[in-house]
Amino acid sequence: MLYQAYQAHSDAFAPFRALARSGQEFLNNPWMAFRDHPLLRQAAAACEMVSRAGMSHLRPDFGFDHVMVNGEPVAVEEVAIETTPFCTLLHFRKDTTVVQPRMLVIAPLSGHFATLLRGTIATMLQDHDVYVTDWANARNVSLLNGRFDLDDHIALIMQFMRTLGPDLNVLAVCQPAVSALAATALLAQDNDPMQPKTLTLMGGPIDTRAAPTKVSRFAEAHSVEWLERHVIDTVPLRYAGALRRVYPGFLQLAGFMSMNLDRHVTAHVDLFKHLVAGDGDSAEATKKFYDEYTAVMDLPADFYLQTIDRVFHRQALARGEFVSHGVKVDPGAIENTSVYAIEGEKDDICAVGQTSAVHELLTGLSNGKKRHYVQPGVGHYGVFNGRGWRNEIYPRMRDFVLGKD
């Protein structure tokens, strides 16, 4: 019933947002007399703030049309390589004959769309042939397509690794670090020739015991049964995934924002001030961030609950007790895939130590194939976006992929 209540509230508020949008356009019209009067500027800013209230459940565009390669602009085209009900393997195909390392970016399946990694991918496109897991909004996936759980997540990543073939490099950001490691280990256990060449794990919860955070403490403090009763609901009938059990995106966003509520309130107060002052650049930067941040997706309930149970409650992979589709996962079987753990000094979601714990599990991997880096001064988002990512983290990862010291 919670999802139904949210939908009813969203529907009821929609006319007010539309009215505010019209008011904003009217007050900002170049022909509007006294449009620069302080009271009118405040009214226009207030209308824009109201029109932006709420969230979107549609995936934003990546928006890549070209990228610089060797100093020359090269056209970029999005091509779906494989399409499944829950995910599309998307290729950013470049119009160039330059051969670049193949990179599979495994986006988080944790509330936001893969476009949250737009900045990550934009940086990598210069030097890599990039593919990304473009996860579907579960509320748009028909019940006829069955369930999707953590084991299915791992199996799908293995499938994509095999599709992209040998010499593949893999980057897993945040939550899918566990699945990416498990998939690589299972391929190694089978002596599969499609084992990736490198695996980079960024801010992922390999072992939440290493450095507990608000996120891990919350998960540990609530049983799977409690979460199933309080945060799992069914998709309303109007959507293609009607009656599918999901962890709704609006609840996830509420959780994300509550962790740093003061920061988000301050950002919106500053946005209002920038709009009133006519500081378009500052306002646009904030709007761009929140357009992405408030675009959310529903997660399959089975996937979410299994992740809570195995990753946060039992730390099954770190304890050597992780079983997927009846097979025990052994990271110690990985011998050929070089592994890089990257963390942010101020990460309050996956704190320093959670990701680097992977190296203790890689008992079959030589020290020369293990690498660890902590980026000073950045939080979780800064690990894969912003100046720290572009200027410090990415050059190190690029050298790692190329096999440089």
N, C-alpha and C positions, 0 to 999 in steps of 0.2 A: 504493500500500500504506500510505502514511502516514495517509490518512484512515481506512482500515480499522483501523489500530492505535489511532488516537485514539478511534474509536467503540467498540472493544473495551474500552479503558481506561475510557471513560465508563460503559459498561454495567456493568463490574465494580465501579465505585465507587458506583453508584447505591444499592445496598442499604445501604451505610455512611452515605450522606447521609440516607436515610430513617430509619435507626436513630437517627442524631444528632438529627434533627428530632423524633422521638418522645421522646428523652431531654430535649430542651429543653422540650417541652411539659409533660412530667411534672415537671421541676424548677421550672418557673415556675407550676405550678398553685397557685391561691390557697389551696387546702386542704392544700398540702404543709407539713408541720411543719418549722420551722427553715429555710424557703425563703430567708430573708434572711441566713443564716449565710454568712460570706465564702467558705468552701470550696464551698458549694452554688451560690453566685452565680458563682464561677469555673467550676464544672463546667457550669452552664447556658450561660454565655458561650462556653465551649469547644465545646459541642454546637452552638450556633448558628453559630459560625464554620465548623465542619465541614459543617453542612447547607448553608451558603451557598457552599461551594467549587465551582468549576466555572463553567460558563457556560450561557446559554440560546440557543436558535436560533429562538425564537418572538418575533414582534414584540410589544412591550408596547403597552398601550392609550394613546392620547393623553389620554383622561380629561377632555375638555372637555364639560361639560354646560351651562354658562352663562358669560357674560362681561358685564362692565359696559360699557354704551354710553351716553354722555351721562349717567352717574350712575345708570342704571337697569339692573337685571339682565335679560339677554336670553338665551333658550335657544339652545343650539348643537347642531346635528345634523351628523354626518358623512355625506356623500353622495358616492358614486362617480360622477363625471361621465363618465370614460372608463376602461375596463379593458382592458389588454393583458397578454400573458403575463408581461412583465417589469416592469410598472409600472401603478399605478392613479393616475389624476388625482383626488385627493380634495379635496372642497369642505367647508369648515366653514361650513355654511349657518346664518345667524342669523335668528331670528324677529323681524325688525325691518323697518320701512319706510325707515329711514335709509340714504341712498345713500352708500357709502364707496368709496374707490379700490380697484380690483381688483388683487390682488397674487398672483403665482405664485411660490411658494417652491420653488426647486430644491434638494432635499436631496442631500447627498453620496451617491454610490454607492461607498462605500469601507469597508465592513465593518460599520458600524452602521446600524440602521434609521432611518427618517425621524423616529421619535419622539425621537431625540437632539436634535431642534430643538424639543422641546415648549416650553421656556422662550422661545425665539425667537418661536414662533407665538402663545403665550399673550399676550405683550406686544403683538403686532401686531393681534390680534383686536379690540382696543378701537377701532381707527381704520381698519381695512382689511377688505375682503372677501377672505378668504384661501383659497388653493388650495395644495396641496403634492403633489410627486411622491412617491408612496409605493412605493418600489422593492420588488420581490419578492425573497425569498431564492432564489437560483439553484438550490439543491438541491431546491426544490419545483417547478421548471419542467421539464416533460417535454421530452425530446430532440425530440419531434415538433414543438415550437415553434421549432426551428432555433437558430442561433447569435445572439449579441448582442454587438456590438463598439462601439468608440468612435463610428463613423459612425452606427450605429443609435441610439446615445445622443443624438447631435446631432439626427438626424432626428425622434426622438420629442419632443424639446424643441420643435422647430419645429412639430410637429403640435399640441402643447398650446398653444403661443402662438397658433396660428391658431384653435384651438377657443375660446379665451377672448376673441378678438377685439381690436379696436382699443382704445387708451387703457389697455393692460395695463401694469402695473409688474412687474418681475421682480427677484427676489433670489436670487442663487446663492451658496451657502455652501461654501467650500473647493474641493474637486476639480472640481465642475461649473462653476466659473467659466470654464474653457476652453471647454467645450461651449456654455455660454450665450452667450459672446461669439461663437463660431463660428456658432451658430444665428441670432443677431441680424444678423451680417454677411451671411449667406447670404440672409436675408429682404430686407436692404437692397439687395443686389446684384440681386435680382429685382424691386425696387421694390414689394414686397408691402405692401399696406395694413395688414397685421397686424403690422408692426414694433412692438415695445414702445415705450411712451412713455418709460419709464426702465429702466435696468439697473444694479442695485447688485451689486458683486462684493466679497465679504467673505473675506479670507484665502485667496485662490486662487492657484494656481501659473501665472500668465500667462507669466512668464519666470523660470525658476529660476536663470538665470545672474546675475540681479540681486543675489541674496543667498542663497548656498547654505546649506543646513541639513543636519542628519543624514539627514533623509528624502531630500533630493535627492542628497546624496553617496552614500548607499547605492544608490539607483537607478542613478546614473551608473556606479558601480563594478561593477555586475553586468550582464552581457549579457542580452538577452531569452532567449537559448538557455539560459543558466545558470538564470534564474528559472523557465523552463518545466520544466526538469529537477527543480528543488529545491522549488518552492512550488506547482506546479500538480498537482492530483490529480483523480481521478474520484469522483463521488458514490456512496456505497454503495447496494446494490440495494434496501434497505428504503424509500428515499425516491422521491417522484414523479419527481425529476430524475435517477434512476439512470443512471450512466455519463456524465453530463454533466461536462465538464472545467471545474473551478472553482479559484479561489484560496480555500481554505477559511477560514471565519471564525475558527477557533481559531488559525490561524497569524497572521492579521492582528492579533488581540487580543494574542498573544504579542509581536508587533512593537511595537504601541502601548505596552504596559506596560514593555517593556525600555528604552524611551527615557527613562522617568522611574521606574525601578524603586524607587529609594530612597523616592520620594514615595508610591508605592502601598503599599510595605511599612509605612511610617510610618502611613499612613491606616488600615491594618488593625490595627496594634498599638493605635492610638488607639481604634478601634472596639471592640476587646476590653476596653480600659480603661473605655470609656463604658458598655458592657453590664454589667460588674462593678459599676460605681459606681451603676448605675441612672439614668444620664443619658440618658433616653429621647429628648430632642430632638436632642442631638448624634449619638446612634447612628442615629436615623431619617434624618437628613440624609445621613450617609455611606452607609447602606444604600440609600437612594433613588438616590443617584448611581451606585453600583456595580450596582444592578439594571439600570439603563439601559446603563451602560458595558460590562457583560459580556453584553449581548444582542447577538449578532453574526449576520451573514449571509454566505453564500458569494457570491463575485462570479463572473460569467461569465469564463472564462479569456481569451477573445478581447478582451473589454473591458479587462481589467487589463493584458495584455501590450501592447496597442496604446497604452494610456495611458502606460506606462513608455517605450515607444519614441518616441512623438511629443512627449510633454510634457516628459519628464525627460532623455531621451537627445538628441533632436534639437531640442528647443525650437522645433518646426516653426511654430507660430503666431507666435511672437515674431520668427522669422527670415523670415517671409513665404513659407513653404514648405508650409503646411498645406493638404492636399487632402482633401476629404470627398466620397465617392461620385462621384469624378471631377471635382469642381469645386474650383478653387483658392479658398480663403477669404481675403477681403480686408477686414480691419477698417476700412480707410480708406474703405470705401463707406458706413459708418454716418454719417448726417448729421442724422437726426431724433431719435435716441434719446439722451437725456441719460445719462451714465455716471458712477457714483460708485464709487470704489475705497476700501475701508475695511480698515485693517490694525491689528494689535495690536503694541504696542511690544516685547513679550517673546515674540512668536510664534516657537516653535522648530520649527514644521512648515512654515509659509509665512511667512518672515521679511519684515520691512518692505522694500519695494522690488519684491517678486515680483508683487504685485497692482497697485500703482500704475504698473508698467511698461506697463499697458494704454494709458495716455494717449499714449505715444509712437507707438502703432499707430493711433490714431484721427486720422489726418491730415485726414480730411474733416469732422471735428466741431469746431465753434467752441469756444473756451476757455470761453465762458459756459455750455456744456453739460457741462463736465468738472468733477469735484469729487474731492477726496482728503482723507482724514482718518486720522490715527494716534491710536488710543486709548492713552494712557499707562498703564503698569503692568499690562497684561493679556497673557496668553498666547493660544494659539490658541482654546481653549474659551471664554475670556472675551470674545472678539470678538462672539460671538452668544448669550452666556448670562451671567447674573449681573448684579451691580449696574452694572458698566461699560456693559454692553449696554443695560440698562433706563434708566439715568439720563443717559448721555452719548451713546452711539452712536444708539440708537433715535430720540430727539428730532431729531437731525440728519438721519437718514434720512427720517423722517416729513416734515420740512420740505422736503427735497429732492424727495420724491414730489409734494408739494403745490405745488412751484415757488416756494417761499419762499427768500429770500436767507439 
